[in-house]
């Protein structure tokens, strides 16, 4: 058995620590009764509570890339469209602005989180309020270099013309692309081709006619491609299939017209062959997205993603195209 010398330094030190503890405990014993309940409460609540911030939702988290690349965000703006794109050359693109022009809108908050103060290329697919109202905020608060627009005038409102006048007054470069045009979105291997638009002067109060003027763009970078169709409906889809055929082929599709029954036709999806389908939608009275459109997308083999269910969605260039279950309807 191992014996400890009681006169060794270690036991002496332990006895000293013990004696000190006893001394302070005795003081506390006599002092504590003198403190009433209110004083004790103040003693323990004097220091303010420290709030530990929660981790941000995945769609709001900062994305770090090993090298500059292509990042696409489908911004949650409610019942409307807005897509923000970071190009590999450092420029950026905003396609549509959603239905809200306020500083508290989903788009305004998204741009603030990403500290965006300038947009290289703004695209208004067509003059419906759920696509252009948020651009009023953009032109009022951010610097815009180029504005891509149709020449379709929505006769049901003057707000679209006010927005266009604002862009012109700011000296923004105005572009009216035509089908077949390739957009100059800087070096870096990015290709942006237009498949549909209305570059000639026109006016209508008919919703379908305005939808069918939607600027449709296929964006390609390295081995990744995406097709943005605005609210184009099935007769325009048929025309694009007839004119461009296999050129429509894209890894991802921004689903037309929020998943209405009159978009995402079978022949169109057969030409596009999307692996991923993004639906931008919010609470609405139109029945969007319709079960018929969801069924066609599912039959085409596309994994379906929705902003009304998942908030802002991201499509990085190196995304894995794994299966995603279709939410129950």
C-alpha positions, -999 to 999 in steps of 0.1 A, spaced: 0 0 0 12 35 -9 14 59 22 12 97 19 33 119 42 10 143 60 37 169 63 44 168 25 36 201 5 5 186 -13 -16 179 19 -6 213 34 -18 231 2 -50 212 3 -56 221 39 -50 258 30 -76 257 2 -101 240 25 -96 266 52 -102 295 28 -134 279 14 -147 275 50 -139 312 57 -159 325 27 -188 301 33 -191 314 69 -193 350 56 -220 341 31 -239 323 60 -241 356 80 -246 380 50 -273 361 32 -300 364 58 -296 402 56 -306 402 19 -344 402 14 -362 385 -15 -362 417 -36 -324 422 -31 -317 386 -40 -338 390 -72 -319 421 -82 -286 404 -75 -294 376 -99 -310 397 -126 -287 427 -128 -267 413 -158 -287 415 -191 -295 382 -208 -273 374 -238 -293 364 -270 -275 337 -290 -284 343 -327 -300 313 -345 -284 299 -376 -300 315 -407 -322 294 -429 -302 275 -456 -315 298 -483 -301 329 -465 -267 315 -456 -236 329 -472 -223 307 -500 -186 304 -504 -171 292 -537 -137 278 -543 -137 298 -576 -160 323 -592 -190 305 -606 -227 307 -616 -252 310 -588 -289 313 -593 -315 322 -566 -352 319 -570 -363 346 -546 -393 340 -524 -415 370 -533 -450 355 -528 -472 351 -559 -448 364 -585 -414 359 -601 -379 371 -593 -346 354 -601 -312 367 -590 -281 354 -608 -244 358 -600 -223 355 -631 -187 340 -630 -173 373 -643 -185 392 -612 -216 407 -629 -251 400 -618 -286 396 -633 -321 402 -620 -350 387 -639 -383 402 -627 -389 418 -593 -420 402 -578 -453 420 -568 -440 442 -540 -421 476 -543 -417 482 -506 -384 481 -486 -398 452 -466 -405 430 -497 -389 396 -501 -367 409 -529 -356 440 -510 -346 420 -480 -328 394 -501 -308 421 -519 -300 438 -486 -287 405 -471 -264 400 -500 -253 436 -498 -262 442 -535 -259 479 -545 -256 475 -583 -272 452 -609 -255 448 -642 -286 434 -661 -323 437 -652 -348 418 -673 -386 425 -672 -400 394 -689 -435 410 -694 -455 439 -679 -476 422 -653 -475 436 -617 -463 403 -601 -432 407 -622 -425 444 -624 -436 461 -592 -404 450 -573 -383 466 -600 -397 500 -589 -377 494 -557 -346 483 -577 -345 514 -599 -351 536 -569 -324 522 -546 -298 504 -568 -277 513 -597 -287 495 -629 -265 493 -660 -288 475 -686 -326 470 -688 -340 443 -711 -376 448 -719 -404 439 -744 -423 466 -763 -456 452 -751 -477 479 -733 -502 466 -708 -532 488 -715 -548 479 -681 -523 500 -662 -499 529 -665 -475 516 -639 -455 496 -665 -449 528 -685 -440 547 -653 -413 520 -646 -400 523 -681 -399 561 -679 -380 558 -646 -353 536 -663 -350 560 -692 -347 590 -669 -319 573 -650 -299 568 -682 -301 530 -680 -292 513 -713 -324 500 -728 -324 467 -748 -353 451 -766 -340 416 -775 -355 395 -803 -358 357 -806 -325 343 -816 -305 371 -800 -275 363 -778 -271 387 -749 -237 401 -741 -234 393 -704 -196 396 -703 -167 372 -707 -163 340 -687 -179 314 -709 -216 324 -702 -241 321 -730 -275 337 -728 -298 332 -758 -333 346 -762 -360 322 -775 -391 345 -771 -399 381 -768 -420 410 -783 -394 434 -797 -420 452 -819 -444 478 -805 -477 463 -793 -504 468 -767 -530 447 -751 -551 443 -720 -555 406 -726 -535 386 -700 -527 357 -723 -513 380 -750 -491 398 -724 -479 365 -709 -469 353 -744 -446 383 -748 -424 369 -720 -387 372 -727 -375 336 -725 -337 331 -719 -315 300 -718 -285 306 -697 -255 282 -701 -222 280 -683 -197 251 -687 -219 219 -683 -248 237 -667 -279 252 -684 -311 269 -672 -342 280 -690 -362 310 -678 -396 313 -694 -415 340 -675 -452 334 -680 -451 320 -715 -480 297 -722 -484 265 -742 -489 280 -777 -456 300 -773 -440 268 -760 -451 250 -792 -436 278 -813 -403 276 -794 -401 238 -799 -408 242 -836 -382 270 -840 -354 259 -817 -360 222 -810 -331 206 -792 -316 241 -783 -342 242 -755 -325 214 -737 -317 226 -701 -307 210 -668 -332 233 -649 -364 250 -658 -380 281 -642 -415 268 -646 -438 290 -667 -467 310 -653 -463 297 -617 -473 261 -627 -506 270 -644 -525 245 -664 -516 263 -696 -479 260 -693 -453 232 -691 -469 212 -720 -457 177 -727 -440 185 -760 -422 215 -744 -410 194 -715 -399 166 -739 -377 192 -756 -363 208 -725 -358 175 -705 -353 193 -672 -338 175 -642 -350 202 -619 -381 224 -621 -384 256 -600 -419 270 -593 -422 305 -580 -456 308 -563 -473 321 -532 -508 321 -518 -532 327 -547 -567 323 -560 -556 308 -594 -550 273 -582 -512 276 -589 -495 253 -592 -521 231 -608 -520 194 -604 -520 189 -641 -487 209 -645 -472 191 -615 -481 157 -630 -465 166 -664 -433 178 -647 -432 147 -626 -438 125 -657 -409 143 -675 -386 132 -646 -380 166 -630 -375 171 -593 -399 199 -583 -390 228 -560 -414 255 -548 -408 288 -531 -442 287 -513 -430 255 -495 -392 261 -492 -386 299 -494 -358 312 -516 -342 284 -536 -306 282 -549 -292 265 -580 -254 264 -579 -235 255 -610 -222 223 -593 -255 213 -580 -262 176 -575 -294 165 -593 -305 141 -567 -342 131 -565 -365 153 -544 -399 140 -534 -430 159 -547 -449 174 -518 -484 159 -512 -512 179 -527 
